[in-house]
Amino acid sequence: MEEPAIVEALKGMEQDSLLKTAPVITRGTPSSIEEVTFQEKHLTYLKKHPKVNPRNYLANLRTMLKIRP
C-alpha cells in the first residue's frame, strides 16, 4: 500500500462521524505543547515501523476507533 493510498484512507477515517479521530496533544518538552493531527500521528507511526502491514494497521485502527452506542 503506497503512501498516497494510506493518506486517503486516513482522511476518510477523519471524515467518518462514527470514528473518534480527534487531534491529540503531545509534549515535546515540558514547556512546549503541540497538537498532532490524526493523519500525522498514524502516518508517522507507519513510517517509523516499515514492517507493519498498512492494510492490517488501518483495519485494526478502524475497529479501535469506532464509536459504540
MDAnalysis code that builds the backbone (N, CA, C; Angstrom):
import MDAnalysis as mda
import numpy as np

u = mda.Universe.empty(207, n_residues=69, atom_resindex=np.repeat(np.arange(69), 3), trajectory=True)
u.add_TopologyAttr("name", ["N", "CA", "C"] * 69)
u.add_TopologyAttr("resid", np.arange(1, 70))
u.add_TopologyAttr("resname", ["MET", "GLU", "GLU", "PRO", "ALA", "ILE", "VAL", "GLU", "ALA", "LEU", "LYS", "GLY", "MET", "GLU", "GLN", "ASP", "SER", "LEU", "LEU", "LYS", "THR", "ALA", "PRO", "VAL", "ILE", "THR", "ARG", "GLY", "THR", "PRO", "SER", "SER", "ILE", "GLU", "GLU", "VAL", "THR", "PHE", "GLN", "GLU", "LYS", "HIS", "LEU", "THR", "TYR", "LEU", "LYS", "LYS", "HIS", "PRO", "LYS", "VAL", "ASN", "PRO", "ARG", "ASN", "TYR", "LEU", "ALA", "ASN", "LEU", "ARG", "THR", "MET", "LEU", "LYS", "ILE", "ARG", "PRO"])
u.atoms.positions = np.array([
    [0.856, -1.176, 0.000],
    [0.000, 0.000, 0.000],
    [0.897, 1.232, 0.000],
    [0.718, 2.106, -0.976],
    [1.548, 3.299, -1.119],
    [1.079, 4.420, -0.200],
    [1.974, 5.360, 0.079],
    [1.659, 6.457, 0.994],
    [0.421, 7.254, 0.588],
    [0.226, 7.614, -0.692],
    [-0.990, 8.362, -1.042],
    [-2.281, 7.598, -0.693],
    [-2.267, 6.291, -0.868],
    [-3.444, 5.484, -0.526],
    [-3.672, 5.468, 0.985],
    [-2.585, 5.436, 1.740],
    [-2.690, 5.460, 3.203],
    [-3.250, 6.799, 3.654],
    [-2.742, 7.889, 3.073],
    [-3.221, 9.229, 3.421],
    [-4.713, 9.349, 3.108],
    [-5.142, 8.849, 1.955],
    [-6.558, 8.898, 1.587],
    [-7.406, 8.091, 2.572],
    [-6.911, 6.926, 2.978],
    [-7.643, 6.106, 3.944],
    [-7.769, 6.833, 5.282],
    [-6.692, 7.477, 5.713],
    [-6.728, 8.222, 6.976],
    [-7.669, 9.430, 6.880],
    [-7.671, 10.110, 5.736],
    [-8.597, 11.234, 5.528],
    [-10.036, 10.748, 5.599],
    [-10.311, 9.621, 4.964],
    [-11.648, 9.050, 5.005],
    [-12.079, 8.713, 6.414],
    [-11.133, 8.223, 7.212],
    [-11.440, 7.901, 8.602],
    [-11.739, 9.170, 9.384],
    [-11.001, 10.255, 9.108],
    [-11.245, 11.529, 9.797],
    [-12.636, 12.076, 9.479],
    [-13.098, 11.843, 8.278],
    [-14.392, 12.360, 7.851],
    [-15.555, 11.484, 8.296],
    [-15.273, 10.300, 8.777],
    [-16.315, 9.380, 9.226],
    [-16.759, 9.760, 10.633],
    [-18.014, 10.156, 10.755],
    [-18.525, 10.611, 12.058],
    [-18.669, 9.464, 13.062],
    [-18.544, 8.237, 12.613],
    [-18.650, 7.089, 13.511],
    [-17.307, 6.675, 14.106],
    [-16.253, 7.422, 13.769],
    [-14.920, 7.123, 14.298],
    [-14.413, 8.302, 15.118],
    [-13.732, 8.005, 16.199],
    [-13.155, 9.032, 17.063],
    [-11.741, 9.337, 16.566],
    [-11.593, 10.469, 15.857],
    [-10.300, 10.798, 15.239],
    [-9.820, 12.195, 15.605],
    [-10.115, 12.637, 16.802],
    [-9.713, 13.979, 17.232],
    [-8.189, 14.091, 17.292],
    [-7.659, 15.305, 17.044],
    [-6.213, 15.506, 17.196],
    [-5.790, 15.208, 18.634],
    [-4.544, 14.857, 18.811],
    [-4.026, 14.584, 20.148],
    [-3.018, 15.656, 20.525],
    [-2.892, 15.866, 21.797],
    [-1.927, 16.840, 22.302],
    [-0.733, 16.080, 22.841],
    [0.443, 16.469, 22.372],
    [1.664, 15.825, 22.840],
    [2.589, 16.892, 23.432],
    [3.545, 16.449, 24.151],
    [4.532, 17.363, 24.716],
    [5.898, 17.009, 24.157],
    [6.513, 17.978, 23.489],
    [7.878, 17.792, 23.018],
    [8.840, 17.966, 24.178],
    [8.656, 19.053, 24.896],
    [9.432, 19.350, 26.103],
    [8.430, 19.810, 27.152],
    [8.828, 19.886, 28.388],
    [7.876, 20.306, 29.420],
    [7.217, 21.666, 29.150],
    [7.890, 22.537, 28.423],
    [7.315, 23.866, 28.193],
    [6.581, 23.987, 26.857],
    [6.690, 22.981, 25.991],
    [6.016, 23.102, 24.693],
    [4.921, 22.054, 24.543],
    [3.753, 22.529, 24.175],
    [2.624, 21.648, 23.937],
    [2.295, 21.743, 22.454],
    [2.114, 20.607, 21.824],
    [1.902, 20.560, 20.383],
    [0.679, 19.700, 20.072],
    [-0.115, 20.141, 19.108],
    [-1.249, 19.341, 18.672],
    [-0.852, 18.588, 17.407],
    [-1.094, 17.299, 17.394],
    [-0.750, 16.458, 16.253],
    [-2.056, 15.928, 15.657],
    [-2.213, 16.078, 14.343],
    [-3.433, 15.605, 13.715],
    [-3.458, 14.077, 13.675],
    [-4.635, 13.553, 13.502],
    [-4.846, 12.116, 13.391],
    [-3.987, 11.535, 12.272],
    [-4.008, 12.203, 11.102],
    [-3.221, 11.726, 9.961],
    [-1.731, 11.705, 10.274],
    [-1.223, 12.809, 10.820],
    [0.212, 12.904, 11.116],
    [0.654, 11.802, 12.068],
    [-0.147, 11.590, 13.102],
    [0.206, 10.608, 14.122],
    [0.350, 9.210, 13.522],
    [-0.636, 8.793, 12.743],
    [-0.631, 7.425, 12.238],
    [0.293, 7.245, 11.036],
    [0.449, 8.270, 10.218],
    [1.393, 8.189, 9.105],
    [2.828, 8.126, 9.636],
    [3.116, 8.907, 10.654],
    [4.440, 8.872, 11.284],
    [4.725, 7.489, 11.865],
    [3.731, 6.912, 12.521],
    [3.912, 5.571, 13.087],
    [4.255, 4.563, 11.996],
    [3.499, 4.602, 10.903],
    [3.744, 3.645, 9.822],
    [5.113, 3.845, 9.182],
    [5.565, 5.093, 9.092],
    [6.892, 5.355, 8.522],
    [7.998, 4.853, 9.443],
    [7.791, 4.967, 10.747],
    [8.797, 4.520, 11.710],
    [8.829, 3.003, 11.863],
    [7.746, 2.341, 11.464],
    [7.642, 0.885, 11.608],
    [7.328, 0.263, 10.243],
    [8.334, 0.177, 9.370],
    [8.100, -0.296, 8.000],
    [7.655, -1.758, 7.896],
    [7.850, -2.531, 8.935],
    [7.430, -3.934, 8.887],
    [5.938, -4.119, 9.179],
    [5.281, -3.068, 9.656],
    [3.850, -3.142, 9.934],
    [3.092, -3.129, 8.610],
    [2.146, -4.025, 8.461],
    [1.322, -4.089, 7.258],
    [0.279, -2.960, 7.336],
    [0.338, -1.981, 6.425],
    [-0.578, -0.843, 6.496],
    [-2.053, -1.235, 6.407],
    [-2.390, -2.219, 5.590],
    [-3.801, -2.643, 5.479],
    [-4.316, -3.168, 6.818],
    [-3.532, -4.011, 7.455],
    [-3.928, -4.555, 8.757],
    [-3.982, -3.459, 9.812],
    [-2.999, -2.564, 9.780],
    [-2.953, -1.466, 10.746],
    [-4.214, -0.604, 10.630],
    [-4.576, -0.231, 9.395],
    [-5.751, 0.618, 9.189],
    [-7.034, -0.112, 9.578],
    [-7.127, -1.390, 9.279],
    [-8.313, -2.171, 9.657],
    [-8.455, -2.231, 11.174],
    [-7.350, -2.488, 11.869],
    [-7.376, -2.528, 13.332],
    [-7.697, -1.157, 13.911],
    [-7.165, -0.115, 13.297],
    [-7.411, 1.250, 13.752],
    [-8.899, 1.584, 13.655],
    [-9.526, 1.231, 12.540],
    [-10.969, 1.472, 12.373],
    [-11.759, 0.782, 13.480],
    [-11.377, -0.439, 13.783],
    [-12.078, -1.196, 14.827],
    [-11.914, -0.530, 16.192],
    [-10.707, -0.088, 16.490],
    [-10.443, 0.511, 17.806],
    [-11.102, 1.877, 17.958],
    [-11.268, 2.620, 16.863],
    [-11.785, 3.983, 16.945],
    [-13.291, 4.088, 16.787],
    [-13.936, 2.976, 16.485],
    [-15.374, 3.007, 16.254],
    [-16.105, 3.451, 17.521],
    [-16.983, 4.436, 17.364],
    [-17.777, 4.931, 18.478],
    [-18.943, 3.970, 18.678],
    [-19.022, 3.423, 19.836],
    [-20.083, 2.453, 20.145],
    [-21.167, 3.145, 20.960],
    [-22.431, 2.793, 20.707],
    [-23.538, 3.435, 21.454],
    [-23.562, 3.044, 22.914],
])
